[in-house]
Amino acid sequence: LLVALDLLLLALTPLVLPRLGRLPPSTRTDAILFVRSLPLLLAAAVTSLAFLPAWWRHEPENTGETVSLLLLAMALISILPILQGLQRAARMFLRTRARLVVWRGLGRSAVMSHTPFEVVEVKSDDLALCVGGYLRPTIYASAEVMKSLDPAELDAALAHEVSHANQRDPLRLLWMGSCPDFLQWFGLDAPWRRAFARACEFAADERAARGCEDVALDLASALVKVARLRTRGALT
């Protein structure tokens, strides 16, 4: 069932993704996340609500039946995407955790009373401005970014990251990158992961700007400055 639903989603991807991309930014991320997860959700629902109860109620006991090699092979294959998803999620989690531990060791808490999340200022060349942490998000900012941005630009950039933290985007990106189905197993989910990552950025921009053109300009200016700092760091 999961294979069939994954193949259906794969066939419909060229039609569905462009339509989802035309949704408002505030709802686009949730729609992409839901549709991408739909094969797994449907397969899990049918299995738990139909297959398992039917087996539990109608399968006779002590029939002497043995498991055939074909059935055993199919059962093992059905488990492989789950194991692959767990492995990929663990790898992403450990890699992110190692980076956050380094940043935490190099950083100090910055006083930002208008930000509901902790802001850690880090003296590091491999960081600009981002949200880290899955259940307890923290905003990490390089000292150079904090120093280079004007107060209005910094406020707009932090509002962008606060939106990511409020929506738990790191956790949702972790799910999108490790969804335990056959599309993820064979690497066929890349268009969905890219579309979701872009949608998260557009949604964070919209929430940070709050419909105010001045804030939108401050955010755009901050993004340009951050991009220049990162480019300069890469060149040096």
Disulfide bonds with the S-S distance in Angstrom:
none
